[in-house]
C-alpha cells in the first residue's frame, strides 16, 4: 500500500501577488489577442496546480483549470474541473475569492461560453455517453446551487447543460461510432491537446462541510493507468481527484 502524505490546502484567498497568477493571466490573455497566438495549456494547468498548492483553491484559478483540462482532455477534463467548481460553489460560496459578485459571475459566464465553444468542436461518439451523462449531472448540480443563490440565469451554465443534453440525446439515437474512446476527425487534433500519461503525484481534493472552510489534499503515487473518479461523495466531505501534479519548474 502506498504511503499517503497529507497536504492541507485552505480555500484560497487573493492570489494576485503570486508570480504563477501573473504568468497565468499573461498566458491566457492570448485568448483575446488579435493575432490569436497558441495558448500553452500544459503550462496553464501546471500554474493552476501550483497555485492550488501554494494558495488554495479559489474561483478564478478553478475556472482557468477547468478550461485547461477541457483543452487537454476534452469531456473527461471538463468534468474534472466542473466537479471542483460544483464543490466550491455549493459548499464554499461565502468564503470564495473574489468576493465581488459581479466578478464571480463574469468568471463563470466567460467559462461557460468558452466551454460551449469547445463542446461544439468535439466529435462525440457512443463511447462518450457516460462522460456526457456525468457532465449533465454536474451542470445540473451546479445550476441547483446557483439557483439557491438566485444566480442561475447569470452563469449561462444552463445553456452549456442543454448543449450537453442534446449531444447525449443525439448519440442515444445513433447506432454509429462504437469506439469507446474519443475519435478525432482528420485534421481536428489541433483543437485539443493530447494529455500525456504522467506517473507523478495525485492530489485528492477534500472540501469540508460549510462550517469547516478548510480544504485538505492528499498526495499519493499515481498508478501507471489512472482510473479517474472526478467526484466521490462521502458522509461528511466531498472528494475530487486532481490529475498528477506537474513538477517542472515554473518560469
MARVEXGU-559528 format. One record per residue (C-alpha): x, y, z; residue number from 0; residue in three letters. Coordinates in nm, 4 decimals. Example, Ala and Ser with C-alpha at 12.3 -4.5 7.8 and 13.67 -1.06 7.14 Angstrom:
BEGIN
<pt u="1.2300" v="-0.4500" w="0.7800" k="0" r="Ala"/>
<pt u="1.3670" v="-0.1060" w="0.7140" k="1" r="Ser"/>
//
This chain:
BEGIN
<pt u="0.0000" v="0.0000" w="0.0000" k="0" r="Unk"/>
<pt u="0.1276" v="0.3467" w="-0.0863" k="1" r="Unk"/>
<pt u="0.2164" v="0.5856" w="0.1928" k="2" r="Unk"/>
<pt u="-0.0034" v="0.8948" w="0.1866" k="3" r="Unk"/>
<pt u="0.1380" v="1.2307" w="0.2882" k="4" r="Unk"/>
<pt u="-0.1363" v="1.4847" w="0.3645" k="5" r="Unk"/>
<pt u="-0.1027" v="1.8377" w="0.2271" k="6" r="Unk"/>
<pt u="-0.3523" v="2.0794" w="0.3795" k="7" r="Unk"/>
<pt u="-0.4840" v="2.3451" w="0.1433" k="8" r="Unk"/>
<pt u="-0.7177" v="2.6146" w="0.2676" k="9" r="Unk"/>
<pt u="-0.9846" v="2.7634" w="0.0474" k="10" r="Unk"/>
<pt u="-0.7792" v="3.0138" w="-0.1469" k="11" r="Unk"/>
<pt u="-0.7538" v="3.3843" w="-0.0885" k="12" r="Unk"/>
<pt u="-0.6393" v="3.6578" w="-0.3259" k="13" r="Unk"/>
<pt u="-0.3653" v="3.5024" w="-0.5465" k="14" r="Unk"/>
<pt u="-0.2706" v="3.8161" w="-0.7392" k="15" r="Unk"/>
<pt u="0.0613" v="3.8702" w="-0.5610" k="16" r="Unk"/>
<pt u="0.1890" v="3.5261" w="-0.6632" k="17" r="Unk"/>
<pt u="0.4062" v="3.5001" w="-0.9759" k="18" r="Unk"/>
<pt u="0.2125" v="3.1975" w="-1.1030" k="19" r="Unk"/>
<pt u="-0.1059" v="3.4025" w="-1.1113" k="20" r="Unk"/>
<pt u="0.0642" v="3.6713" w="-1.3183" k="21" r="Unk"/>
<pt u="0.2011" v="3.4032" w="-1.5505" k="22" r="Unk"/>
<pt u="-0.1453" v="3.2523" w="-1.5863" k="23" r="Unk"/>
<pt u="-0.3076" v="3.5857" w="-1.6614" k="24" r="Unk"/>
<pt u="-0.0429" v="3.6698" w="-1.9208" k="25" r="Unk"/>
<pt u="-0.0681" v="3.3314" w="-2.0902" k="26" r="Unk"/>
<pt u="-0.4477" v="3.3386" w="-2.1044" k="27" r="Unk"/>
<pt u="-0.4510" v="3.6939" w="-2.2371" k="28" r="Unk"/>
<pt u="-0.3606" v="3.5263" w="-2.5672" k="29" r="Unk"/>
<pt u="-0.7247" v="3.4178" w="-2.5904" k="30" r="Unk"/>
<pt u="-0.8285" v="3.7753" w="-2.6648" k="31" r="Unk"/>
<pt u="-0.5188" v="3.8748" w="-2.8640" k="32" r="Unk"/>
<pt u="-0.5965" v="3.9820" w="-3.2244" k="33" r="Unk"/>
<pt u="-0.3177" v="3.7585" w="-3.3597" k="34" r="Unk"/>
<pt u="-0.4632" v="3.4550" w="-3.1741" k="35" r="Unk"/>
<pt u="-0.1298" v="3.3015" w="-3.0646" k="36" r="Unk"/>
<pt u="-0.1410" v="2.9464" w="-2.9314" k="37" r="Unk"/>
<pt u="-0.2004" v="2.9087" w="-2.5588" k="38" r="Unk"/>
<pt u="0.0326" v="2.6686" w="-2.3784" k="39" r="Unk"/>
<pt u="-0.2338" v="2.4670" w="-2.1967" k="40" r="Unk"/>
<pt u="0.0185" v="2.2357" w="-2.0313" k="41" r="Unk"/>
<pt u="0.1781" v="2.5419" w="-1.8743" k="42" r="Unk"/>
<pt u="-0.1628" v="2.6807" w="-1.7743" k="43" r="Unk"/>
<pt u="-0.2526" v="2.3568" w="-1.5971" k="44" r="Unk"/>
<pt u="0.0859" v="2.3485" w="-1.4232" k="45" r="Unk"/>
<pt u="0.0444" v="2.7040" w="-1.2940" k="46" r="Unk"/>
<pt u="-0.3072" v="2.6283" w="-1.1704" k="47" r="Unk"/>
<pt u="-0.1905" v="2.3247" w="-0.9743" k="48" r="Unk"/>
<pt u="0.0961" v="2.5258" w="-0.8279" k="49" r="Unk"/>
<pt u="-0.1497" v="2.7924" w="-0.7125" k="50" r="Unk"/>
<pt u="-0.3776" v="2.5273" w="-0.5629" k="51" r="Unk"/>
<pt u="-0.0825" v="2.4017" w="-0.3592" k="52" r="Unk"/>
<pt u="0.0527" v="2.7417" w="-0.2546" k="53" r="Unk"/>
<pt u="-0.2611" v="2.9473" w="-0.2100" k="54" r="Unk"/>
<pt u="-0.5541" v="2.7099" w="-0.2084" k="55" r="Unk"/>
<pt u="-0.8448" v="2.6856" w="-0.4474" k="56" r="Unk"/>
<pt u="-1.0354" v="2.9998" w="-0.5453" k="57" r="Unk"/>
<pt u="-1.2875" v="3.0657" w="-0.8183" k="58" r="Unk"/>
<pt u="-1.0693" v="3.2271" w="-1.0851" k="59" r="Unk"/>
<pt u="-0.7942" v="2.9666" w="-1.0836" k="60" r="Unk"/>
<pt u="-1.0502" v="2.6846" w="-1.0646" k="61" r="Unk"/>
<pt u="-1.2196" v="2.8255" w="-1.3760" k="62" r="Unk"/>
<pt u="-0.8876" v="2.8519" w="-1.5606" k="63" r="Unk"/>
<pt u="-0.8004" v="2.4987" w="-1.4529" k="64" r="Unk"/>
<pt u="-1.1335" v="2.3727" w="-1.5881" k="65" r="Unk"/>
<pt u="-1.0651" v="2.5359" w="-1.9227" k="66" r="Unk"/>
<pt u="-0.7123" v="2.3940" w="-1.9371" k="67" r="Unk"/>
<pt u="-0.8277" v="2.0425" w="-1.8533" k="68" r="Unk"/>
<pt u="-1.1004" v="2.0650" w="-2.1183" k="69" r="Unk"/>
<pt u="-0.8490" v="2.1788" w="-2.3778" k="70" r="Unk"/>
<pt u="-0.6192" v="1.8899" w="-2.2927" k="71" r="Unk"/>
<pt u="-0.8617" v="1.6048" w="-2.2222" k="72" r="Unk"/>
<pt u="-1.1985" v="1.7004" w="-2.3658" k="73" r="Unk"/>
<pt u="-1.5091" v="1.5879" w="-2.1781" k="74" r="Unk"/>
<pt u="-1.3170" v="1.3998" w="-1.9096" k="75" r="Unk"/>
<pt u="-1.1082" v="1.7079" w="-1.8346" k="76" r="Unk"/>
<pt u="-1.4129" v="1.9325" w="-1.8279" k="77" r="Unk"/>
<pt u="-1.5799" v="1.7014" w="-1.5771" k="78" r="Unk"/>
<pt u="-1.2740" v="1.7160" w="-1.3516" k="79" r="Unk"/>
<pt u="-1.2924" v="2.0930" w="-1.3428" k="80" r="Unk"/>
<pt u="-1.6711" v="2.1067" w="-1.3082" k="81" r="Unk"/>
<pt u="-1.6530" v="1.8742" w="-1.0073" k="82" r="Unk"/>
<pt u="-1.4212" v="2.1201" w="-0.8308" k="83" r="Unk"/>
<pt u="-1.6395" v="2.4181" w="-0.9230" k="84" r="Unk"/>
<pt u="-1.9540" v="2.2395" w="-0.8065" k="85" r="Unk"/>
<pt u="-1.7959" v="2.1628" w="-0.4698" k="86" r="Unk"/>
<pt u="-1.6687" v="2.5199" w="-0.4289" k="87" r="Unk"/>
<pt u="-1.9928" v="2.6900" w="-0.5275" k="88" r="Unk"/>
<pt u="-2.2240" v="2.4610" w="-0.3322" k="89" r="Unk"/>
<pt u="-2.0133" v="2.4500" w="-0.0134" k="90" r="Unk"/>
<pt u="-1.7671" v="2.7403" w="-0.0107" k="91" r="Unk"/>
<pt u="-1.9531" v="3.0291" w="-0.1760" k="92" r="Unk"/>
<pt u="-1.9495" v="3.2566" w="0.1284" k="93" r="Unk"/>
<pt u="-1.5702" v="3.2446" w="0.1619" k="94" r="Unk"/>
<pt u="-1.4621" v="3.2311" w="-0.2026" k="95" r="Unk"/>
<pt u="-1.2257" v="3.4776" w="-0.3678" k="96" r="Unk"/>
<pt u="-1.3039" v="3.7042" w="-0.5433" k="97" r="Unk"/>
<pt u="-1.5667" v="3.8500" w="-0.3131" k="98" r="Unk"/>
<pt u="-1.7295" v="4.0706" w="-0.5782" k="99" r="Unk"/>
<pt u="-2.0483" v="3.9045" w="-0.7008" k="100" r="Unk"/>
<pt u="-2.0200" v="4.0753" w="-1.0382" k="101" r="Unk"/>
<pt u="-1.6657" v="3.9469" w="-1.0905" k="102" r="Unk"/>
<pt u="-1.7660" v="3.5967" w="-0.9833" k="103" r="Unk"/>
<pt u="-2.0456" v="3.5854" w="-1.2374" k="104" r="Unk"/>
<pt u="-1.8205" v="3.7229" w="-1.5107" k="105" r="Unk"/>
<pt u="-1.5751" v="3.4400" w="-1.4376" k="106" r="Unk"/>
<pt u="-1.8483" v="3.1765" w="-1.4561" k="107" r="Unk"/>
<pt u="-2.0257" v="3.3142" w="-1.7633" k="108" r="Unk"/>
<pt u="-1.6972" v="3.3545" w="-1.9520" k="109" r="Unk"/>
<pt u="-1.6021" v="2.9967" w="-1.8668" k="110" r="Unk"/>
<pt u="-1.9429" v="2.8702" w="-1.9784" k="111" r="Unk"/>
<pt u="-1.9138" v="3.0454" w="-2.3148" k="112" r="Unk"/>
<pt u="-1.5657" v="2.9043" w="-2.3796" k="113" r="Unk"/>
<pt u="-1.6735" v="2.5544" w="-2.2787" k="114" r="Unk"/>
<pt u="-1.9692" v="2.5790" w="-2.5160" k="115" r="Unk"/>
<pt u="-1.7319" v="2.6677" w="-2.7988" k="116" r="Unk"/>
<pt u="-1.5097" v="2.3708" w="-2.7179" k="117" r="Unk"/>
<pt u="-1.8007" v="2.1271" w="-2.6890" k="118" r="Unk"/>
<pt u="-1.9248" v="2.2295" w="-3.0340" k="119" r="Unk"/>
<pt u="-1.5818" v="2.1429" w="-3.1762" k="120" r="Unk"/>
<pt u="-1.5656" v="1.7926" w="-3.0294" k="121" r="Unk"/>
<pt u="-1.6779" v="1.4945" w="-3.2423" k="122" r="Unk"/>
<pt u="-1.8647" v="1.2736" w="-2.9946" k="123" r="Unk"/>
<pt u="-1.9393" v="0.9048" w="-3.0347" k="124" r="Unk"/>
<pt u="-2.1253" v="0.6441" w="-2.8300" k="125" r="Unk"/>
<pt u="-1.8194" v="0.5909" w="-2.6135" k="126" r="Unk"/>
<pt u="-1.8665" v="0.9426" w="-2.4771" k="127" r="Unk"/>
<pt u="-2.2175" v="0.8856" w="-2.3430" k="128" r="Unk"/>
<pt u="-2.1107" v="0.8179" w="-1.9834" k="129" r="Unk"/>
<pt u="-1.8965" v="1.1335" w="-1.9804" k="130" r="Unk"/>
<pt u="-2.1845" v="1.3349" w="-2.1258" k="131" r="Unk"/>
<pt u="-2.4166" v="1.1989" w="-1.8564" k="132" r="Unk"/>
<pt u="-2.1620" v="1.2919" w="-1.5892" k="133" r="Unk"/>
<pt u="-2.1245" v="1.6411" w="-1.7330" k="134" r="Unk"/>
<pt u="-2.5009" v="1.6913" w="-1.7399" k="135" r="Unk"/>
<pt u="-2.5286" v="1.5717" w="-1.3794" k="136" r="Unk"/>
<pt u="-2.2534" v="1.8084" w="-1.2642" k="137" r="Unk"/>
<pt u="-2.4060" v="2.1013" w="-1.4525" k="138" r="Unk"/>
<pt u="-2.7489" v="2.0227" w="-1.3078" k="139" r="Unk"/>
<pt u="-2.5991" v="2.0241" w="-0.9581" k="140" r="Unk"/>
<pt u="-2.4132" v="2.3478" w="-1.0344" k="141" r="Unk"/>
<pt u="-2.7345" v="2.5020" w="-1.1622" k="142" r="Unk"/>
<pt u="-2.9199" v="2.3985" w="-0.8482" k="143" r="Unk"/>
<pt u="-2.6519" v="2.5552" w="-0.6274" k="144" r="Unk"/>
<pt u="-2.6642" v="2.8787" w="-0.8272" k="145" r="Unk"/>
<pt u="-3.0449" v="2.8725" w="-0.8248" k="146" r="Unk"/>
<pt u="-3.0397" v="2.8673" w="-0.4448" k="147" r="Unk"/>
<pt u="-2.8255" v="3.1805" w="-0.4668" k="148" r="Unk"/>
<pt u="-3.0675" v="3.3269" w="-0.7254" k="149" r="Unk"/>
<pt u="-2.7801" v="3.3490" w="-0.9748" k="150" r="Unk"/>
<pt u="-2.8551" v="3.0651" w="-1.2141" k="151" r="Unk"/>
<pt u="-2.9506" v="3.2787" w="-1.5145" k="152" r="Unk"/>
<pt u="-2.6329" v="3.4894" w="-1.4877" k="153" r="Unk"/>
<pt u="-2.3897" v="3.1991" w="-1.5133" k="154" r="Unk"/>
<pt u="-2.5072" v="3.0687" w="-1.8540" k="155" r="Unk"/>
<pt u="-2.4322" v="2.7143" w="-1.7386" k="156" r="Unk"/>
<pt u="-2.7885" v="2.6201" w="-1.8328" k="157" r="Unk"/>
<pt u="-2.7027" v="2.6775" w="-2.1987" k="158" r="Unk"/>
<pt u="-2.4000" v="2.4507" w="-2.1624" k="159" r="Unk"/>
<pt u="-2.6136" v="2.1856" w="-1.9909" k="160" r="Unk"/>
<pt u="-2.8671" v="2.1998" w="-2.2756" k="161" r="Unk"/>
<pt u="-2.5857" v="2.1565" w="-2.5284" k="162" r="Unk"/>
<pt u="-2.4520" v="1.8545" w="-2.3404" k="163" r="Unk"/>
<pt u="-2.8016" v="1.7051" w="-2.3078" k="164" r="Unk"/>
<pt u="-2.8671" v="1.7492" w="-2.6806" k="165" r="Unk"/>
<pt u="-2.5363" v="1.5831" w="-2.7672" k="166" r="Unk"/>
<pt u="-2.6213" v="1.2848" w="-2.5477" k="167" r="Unk"/>
<pt u="-2.9717" v="1.2616" w="-2.6949" k="168" r="Unk"/>
<pt u="-2.8329" v="1.2538" w="-3.0490" k="169" r="Unk"/>
<pt u="-2.5899" v="0.9782" w="-2.9566" k="170" r="Unk"/>
<pt u="-2.8643" v="0.7731" w="-2.7942" k="171" r="Unk"/>
<pt u="-3.0472" v="0.7692" w="-3.1282" k="172" r="Unk"/>
<pt u="-2.7394" v="0.6832" w="-3.3259" k="173" r="Unk"/>
<pt u="-2.6093" v="0.3331" w="-3.3879" k="174" r="Unk"/>
<pt u="-2.2784" v="0.4535" w="-3.5283" k="175" r="Unk"/>
<pt u="-1.9423" v="0.5065" w="-3.3620" k="176" r="Unk"/>
<pt u="-1.8975" v="0.2079" w="-3.1293" k="177" r="Unk"/>
<pt u="-1.5439" v="0.3035" w="-3.0296" k="178" r="Unk"/>
<pt u="-1.5077" v="0.3520" w="-2.6532" k="179" r="Unk"/>
<pt u="-1.2586" v="0.6344" w="-2.6967" k="180" r="Unk"/>
<pt u="-1.2996" v="0.9826" w="-2.8433" k="181" r="Unk"/>
<pt u="-1.2314" v="0.9506" w="-3.2180" k="182" r="Unk"/>
<pt u="-1.0774" v="1.2664" w="-3.3570" k="183" r="Unk"/>
<pt u="-1.1650" v="1.3673" w="-3.7122" k="184" r="Unk"/>
<pt u="-0.8703" v="1.4042" w="-3.9507" k="185" r="Unk"/>
<pt u="-0.7174" v="1.7457" w="-3.9052" k="186" r="Unk"/>
<pt u="-0.9053" v="1.8128" w="-3.5808" k="187" r="Unk"/>
<pt u="-0.6314" v="1.7240" w="-3.3325" k="188" r="Unk"/>
<pt u="-0.5179" v="2.0850" w="-3.3135" k="189" r="Unk"/>
<pt u="-0.8393" v="2.1825" w="-3.1347" k="190" r="Unk"/>
<pt u="-0.7481" v="1.9818" w="-2.8244" k="191" r="Unk"/>
<pt u="-0.4127" v="1.8786" w="-2.6867" k="192" r="Unk"/>
<pt u="-0.3450" v="1.5171" w="-2.6089" k="193" r="Unk"/>
<pt u="-0.2962" v="1.4604" w="-2.2378" k="194" r="Unk"/>
<pt u="0.0291" v="1.2743" w="-2.1819" k="195" r="Unk"/>
<pt u="0.0222" v="0.9963" w="-1.9198" k="196" r="Unk"/>
<pt u="0.2280" v="1.1099" w="-1.6233" k="197" r="Unk"/>
<pt u="0.3333" v="0.8977" w="-1.3274" k="198" r="Unk"/>
<pt u="0.3723" v="1.1581" w="-1.0587" k="199" r="Unk"/>
<pt u="0.1745" v="1.2674" w="-0.7540" k="200" r="Unk"/>
<pt u="-0.2040" v="1.2535" w="-0.7493" k="201" r="Unk"/>
<pt u="-0.3977" v="1.5064" w="-0.5429" k="202" r="Unk"/>
<pt u="-0.7200" v="1.4233" w="-0.3656" k="203" r="Unk"/>
<pt u="-0.9120" v="1.7438" w="-0.3073" k="204" r="Unk"/>
<pt u="-1.1318" v="1.7368" w="0.0036" k="205" r="Unk"/>
<pt u="-1.3926" v="2.0072" w="0.0509" k="206" r="Unk"/>
<pt u="-1.5157" v="2.0183" w="0.4088" k="207" r="Unk"/>
<pt u="-1.8625" v="2.0987" w="0.5364" k="208" r="Unk"/>
<pt u="-1.9653" v="2.4660" w="0.5270" k="209" r="Unk"/>
<pt u="-1.8697" v="2.5094" w="0.8918" k="210" r="Unk"/>
<pt u="-1.5245" v="2.3696" w="0.8133" k="211" r="Unk"/>
<pt u="-1.3939" v="2.6014" w="0.5408" k="212" r="Unk"/>
<pt u="-1.0514" v="2.4426" w="0.5067" k="213" r="Unk"/>
<pt u="-0.9563" v="2.2050" w="0.2299" k="214" r="Unk"/>
<pt u="-0.7238" v="1.9068" w="0.2530" k="215" r="Unk"/>
<pt u="-0.5320" v="1.7411" w="-0.0264" k="216" r="Unk"/>
<pt u="-0.3538" v="1.4078" w="-0.0005" k="217" r="Unk"/>
<pt u="-0.0780" v="1.3169" w="-0.2434" k="218" r="Unk"/>
<pt u="-0.0171" v="0.9600" w="-0.3428" k="219" r="Unk"/>
<pt u="0.1741" v="0.7887" w="-0.6205" k="220" r="Unk"/>
<pt u="-0.0474" v="0.7521" w="-0.9253" k="221" r="Unk"/>
<pt u="-0.0842" v="0.4156" w="-1.0931" k="222" r="Unk"/>
<pt u="0.0515" v="0.3861" w="-1.4494" k="223" r="Unk"/>
<pt u="-0.3053" v="0.3577" w="-1.5779" k="224" r="Unk"/>
<pt u="-0.5276" v="0.6055" w="-1.3963" k="225" r="Unk"/>
<pt u="-0.8912" v="0.5201" w="-1.3348" k="226" r="Unk"/>
<pt u="-1.0445" v="0.8632" w="-1.2985" k="227" r="Unk"/>
<pt u="-1.3165" v="0.9299" w="-1.0413" k="228" r="Unk"/>
<pt u="-1.3855" v="1.3023" w="-1.0639" k="229" r="Unk"/>
<pt u="-1.6423" v="1.3095" w="-0.7840" k="230" r="Unk"/>
<pt u="-1.6731" v="1.0877" w="-0.4776" k="231" r="Unk"/>
<pt u="-1.9281" v="1.1789" w="-0.2111" k="232" r="Unk"/>
<pt u="-1.8610" v="1.0713" w="0.1462" k="233" r="Unk"/>
<pt u="-2.0569" v="1.1002" w="0.4667" k="234" r="Unk"/>
<pt u="-1.9123" v="1.4362" w="0.5687" k="235" r="Unk"/>
<pt u="-1.6980" v="1.5612" w="0.2839" k="236" r="Unk"/>
<pt u="-1.6670" v="1.5854" w="-0.0921" k="237" r="Unk"/>
<pt u="-1.3671" v="1.4296" w="-0.2650" k="238" r="Unk"/>
<pt u="-1.2454" v="1.5421" w="-0.6042" k="239" r="Unk"/>
<pt u="-0.9455" v="1.3714" w="-0.7649" k="240" r="Unk"/>
<pt u="-0.6995" v="1.6066" w="-0.9300" k="241" r="Unk"/>
<pt u="-0.4643" v="1.4769" w="-1.2004" k="242" r="Unk"/>
<pt u="-0.0980" v="1.4098" w="-1.1227" k="243" r="Unk"/>
<pt u="0.0928" v="1.7222" w="-1.0185" k="244" r="Unk"/>
<pt u="0.3284" v="1.8597" w="-1.2801" k="245" r="Unk"/>
<pt u="0.6628" v="1.9199" w="-1.1126" k="246" r="Unk"/>
<pt u="0.8559" v="2.1059" w="-1.3816" k="247" r="Unk"/>
<pt u="0.9949" v="2.4401" w="-1.2710" k="248" r="Unk"/>
<pt u="0.7840" v="2.7492" w="-1.3285" k="249" r="Unk"/>
<pt u="0.9454" v="3.0350" w="-1.5149" k="250" r="Unk"/>
//
